[in-house]
Amino acid sequence: MREYSSEVIDKAKGVKALIFDVDGVLTDGKIIYTNSGDEIKAFNVKDGQIIKHLKEAGIVVGAITGRSSELVKRRCEELKLDFYYQGIHDKPKIFEQVCEQYGLQKNQVAYIGDDIIDLGILTQCGLAIAPRDAMSYVIEQVDLISEKSGGEGVVREVGDLILLGRGLLMGIVQSYLR
């Protein structure tokens, strides 16, 4: 398992919500169109597995994405996210609304983003994370650079970190060994 700085672990301990972008975080950022006009995206199943455990630990989990897609709606509903917003160009405004709705302080939120549209949240939240293939000016603003690229399990890595910070991860792992 990856080792984290004490500063990152301390920030993870205080996280009460995990919010993430979709394209470039849950996916690799590629959009494939078929000749018939269908859109194709690939999601990593490892990301979905940890969301259940985060929610059981009382962590609010949601997505804010700039694009709108029926595939994203389907995936977010399948993951049983607490909320998801699509077609959002003013992400900080939605971030403020989510904090108010769930009674969160900004420093209680972990956010994963990879591009310029995410900077407004990444610079306000308590634990800012970027996939390793995020834009360089995004990477310069975050607390943690994931070992994973977008679509390769970034949400899983951060979910594990949050549960580790709260002292819950190893108990969850042990429950699967019984």
N, C-alpha and C positions, 0 to 999 in steps of 0.2 A: 504494500500500500504506500502511496505517496506520502511524504512527510511535508507538513505545512508549518509555516512560521507561527510563533505563539500569537502574533498580532492577528493573523488570519483566523486561527482557531478561536480567539477571543471574539472576533466579529461574528463568526459562525454561531457561537453560543447564543448570541442575542437575536438571531434571525427568527422571525415569526411568519415571514412570507417569502416565497421564491417566485419571482416573475422572470419571464424570458421572452425574447424575440423568437420568431419561428424560422424564417429563411436565414440560413447561415448559423443557426444554433440547433434547432431540432432537425434541420435538414442541412445538406452541404451547400445550400444556396443555389443549386442548379434548378432550373425549371425546364422541363422537357415537354414539348408539344408534339402530339401525333399529327399525322396528315388530316385526321378527322377533327382536329382542334381540341382534343382532350389534353389535359394537363397531367403530368406525372411528377410526383415527388417521392423521395424515399425517406422514411423515418427509421430511427434506430430503436429497436425493441428494448434495449437496456435502459433508455431514458424512461420509458413507460413503467418499467418494473419498480423503480424507486419512488415514483410519485405516490403510489398506494401507501408506502411506509411513511412518507413525509406527511400525508394527510392524517394517517393514524396518530402521528406525533403532534397533531394540532397545527401543522404548518399550512398556511394558505398557499395554494399553488395556482398560477395563472399565466396567461400569455397576452402580450400586446404586440401586434404585428402590423406592418405598413401595408401589406398586400391583403387582398380578399381572395379566398379560395374555398370552394366546397370541400376540397381534400383536407384543408386545415381545420375547418369546422368539424368534419368527421373525426379527425385525429384528436382534437381537443375534447370532443364529447366522449370518445372512446376512453381517453385518459381520465375522464371525470374531473377535469380541471374545475376549480371553484369559479373561474371566470376566464373568458377570452374575448379580446377585442380585435377585430380585423379592420383593415382599411384606415388605420390611424396614422395621421401625419404629424399630429401634435402629441407625441407620446408622454411628455412631462405632464400635460393636462390630465390625461387618463391616469397616470401614476398618482397624481394628487387626489383624484376622485377615488381610486382604489384604497389609498391610505385612509381617507376619510371614511369610506364605506366599512372597512374592516377594523377601524380604530387603531391604525398602525402609525407609529412614528417612522419617518423616513429611514432612520438608522436601524430599524428592525427588518428592513427589506434587503434581500439579496437579489441582484438583477444580473442577467446574462445577456450581453449584446455584442454585436460584431461590426456595426457600421455607424456611419455618421448620425443617422436618425436616433440612435440609442444613447448618444453622448449626454443629452439632457437628463436622463435618468441615471446613467452610470456615475455622473458627478454629484448626484444628490443622495443616492442610496447608501445603506450601511456597509454592504459588501458587494463590490463591483467586480464582475468576472467577464472575461472575453475568451472565446475559443482561440486556440493558438494561431489560427489562420485569419483572425480579425484584421481589420485595417490597422496600420501602424499607429495612427493618431488615436485610435480607440485603445489599443494596448497600452499606450502611454498614460491613460487615465484610470486604469483599473487596479484593484488590490491584488488580483490573482489572474494569471494566464493559465488557462486549462492546458493539460497535457494533450487534450483531444482537439481535433478540428471540428468545425460544425458538421452535424450529422453523424458523428462518431461516438456519441455518448457523453457530451459535455454536461447535459442536465444530470445524468447519472453521477458523474464525478462530483458535481456540486451538491447534489442530494446526499451522497455519501459523506461529504465534508460537513454539511449541516447536521446530519445525524451523529457524526463523530464528535462534533463540537458540543452537542447536547448529551453526549455519553450514551447514546442509544444504538449506534451502529453495530458494535460487537454483539450485543444482545440479540439483535435482529439476525445477524449472521449465525449465531449459535442456535437460534430457533429452527434454522433450516438444517442443522447438523443432527438434530435429535431424531 
